[in-house]
Amino acid sequence: MDDKINSTIAYYTKKGQEILDAVNTNKNLTADEIIHYGEEMAAIEYKLTALEVAKMN
């Protein structure tokens, strides 16, 4: 079970980094795009937190 959790954590960590890279490299983002990326990051962070809790139990 830990292997699945660890691979899922790695997946979501990579997705989060991709979003950060996309935001940091694009200087022409609209407010709507920034909000969209923020919502995606919030969902990813929520999932990562839940996975870390599951990993501890």
BELGIRA-V104391 format. One record per backbone hydrogen bond with DSSP energy under -1.0 kcal/mol. CO is the residue of the C=O (numbers start at 1). NH is the residue of the N-H. If there is no record, write none. Layout:
CO:NH
CO:NH
//
This chain:
1:5
2:6
3:7
4:8
5:9
6:10
7:11
8:12
9:13
10:14
11:15
12:16
13:17
14:18
15:19
16:20
17:21
18:22
19:23
20:24
21:25
30:34
31:35
32:36
33:37
34:38
35:39
36:40
37:41
38:42
39:43
40:44
41:45
42:46
43:47
44:48
45:49
46:50
47:51
48:52
49:53
50:54
51:55
52:56
53:57
//
